[in-house]
């Protein structure tokens, strides 16, 4: 169970699918974004890069958003995980990792941590709230006429994570089952 949901053979694919699931959220708010942007003079890519519709300061006109998917359950653990703590630590790590790059690009850092089971971090919830406000300000979303923007897009992203985790678990089980089948039988 736990290993197959976080197996290294499929983590990147799941991550990339979840990054792509964020793009329609921004598009629905009228925001143009680029995915997997290679930063100059940096070895890492930024998952999502866009102009901030409501920047907190003139010094940060852009947003560098980075998705991370954490496995909440430790293998063989019978304890319920502290999901809030796991996601909070992931947010802090993303912020630490991108601080220098963000300063160079005059951008704010937006960590977007989730768990493999679709739990949404405080940072990701606040991000969706800000995108909803941008959608309202740009007349792309009408609260009195449409289903709640935040709910729709939080569900869409969580379901993308769940689908990708299910696919990863299935592929992991198939891969490991094939490997076990090749082992000689003990008599």
N, C-alpha and C positions, 0 to 999 in steps of 0.2 A: 503494500500500500504506500507507505510514506516515501520509500525510495523511488518508486515509479513516478510519483507526482513531481519529484524534483530532480530526476535523473539528468545528468549533464549532457546526455545525448540530445535532449530536446529543449533545454532551458532557453537557448538563444532564439529558437523558432518561436517559442511561446512569448518571449519578451517582445520580439519584433511584431507579432500579431497584436499584442496589447498596445504597443506604440501606435500602430496603424488605427486601432479602435478609438484613439483619442482625437484623431484628425477630423472626423465628422462632427465632433462636439464643437471644435473651433470653427469649422465651416458653418455650422448651424447658427453660430453667433456672428457670422460675417467676418471672421478673422482668417487671414491667410497664414498658413504655417508651412514650414519645411521640416521634413523628417530626416533623421540620420545625417545631420550636418557635420562635416569634417571641419574642425576648428583649425585655423592656421596656427602653426607652431605648437600644436598639441597632438598627442597620439590618440586621443579619444574622440568619439563622436558625441554630439548632442542629440538626444532622441527627438526633441521637438523644439523648434526655434521660431519665434514670432514676435511681432511688435506688440508691446503692451498697450491695450486700449485705454487703460487708466493707470499710468505709471505713478509710483509713489514719489518719484523725484525726477528731475531732469537728467540726473546722472544714470538712471536705469530705464532706458526707453524700450529695451527688448527683454524677452523672457527666454531663459534656457530651462526647459522642462525635461526632467529625466525620470523615466519609469524604472521601478525596481519591484520585483515580485519575490516576496519572502515566503519560505516554507515555515508555517507557524508551529507545526508539531515536530518535536525532536523524535528521531527514530527510537522505537521501543519505549517511549515515555507513556505513562498512564496519567500524567498531570495535564490539566487544561492549560494551554499556553496563555501567556499574558500578551495578547495580540496588540494591545495599545502600546506596550513597551517595545515590542519587536518592531512595530511600524515607526515609532518615534525614533528609535536608534537608527533605522534605515534612513529616515529623513535627515538626521544629523550627519550621517556619513556622506550622503549625497551632497549636502551643503558644503561640508569640509572638502570633498573631492573637487568640486567645481568653483570654489571661491576665487582662485587666481584667474581662471578662464573667464568667469563672469565679469571680473573687474576689467579685464582687457577688452571685453566686448560691450562694456557699459550695460550689462544685463543683470537682471535679478535671477536668482536660482529658484526653481520651482520643483522640489522633490515630489514625485508621485508614487509613493509606496503602496503596495497592495499585498495581500497574501494569496497563496495558490488557490485558496477557497473563496476568493472574491471580497475579503474584508477590505474596507477602504480606510486609509489613514486620514487623520485630521487635516494634514496638508492637502491631500487630494480632494477632500470635501470642500475645503476653503477655495481651492482652485476652481472647482465646478461652480461654486457660488459667484466667484469673480467673473467667470465666463458667462454665467446667466445674466449678471448685471450688464456686461458688455452687449449681450444679445438684446436686452431691453432698451438700452441706450441707443443702439443702432437700429431699432425697430425691426429686429429679426425674430423677436419672440414677444408674444402678447399674453401675459399671465391670465387675463380674464377669459381668454378664448381657447387656450391650449393647456394640455397636461403640463404639470410642473417640469420645467426644463431640467433642474437638478436631478429630479427623480429619474426621468427618462434616460439621461446620459450616464448617471451613476449605475443604473441597471444595465445599460448597454455595455459599459466597460466591464462591470463585474461578470456579466454573462460571457463576454469575450475571454476573460481570464478562466472562467470555469470550463468553457469549451476547449481552450488550448490546454488546460491541465488534464482534462479527460483524454484528449488526443495523446498528450505526452505520456500519460499513465498506460494507455493502451499500447502505444509503440514500445514503451519500456518493457512491459510484460512480454510482448511478442519477441523482442530482442533477447531478453534474458531466458525466455522459454526455449528459443532456438539454440542458445549457447548451452543450456542444460541438456538439451537433446543430443548434443554432440559429445557429451561426456560418456566415457565407457561405463557400462553397468558393473556393479560389484556383485560377484556371485558368492 
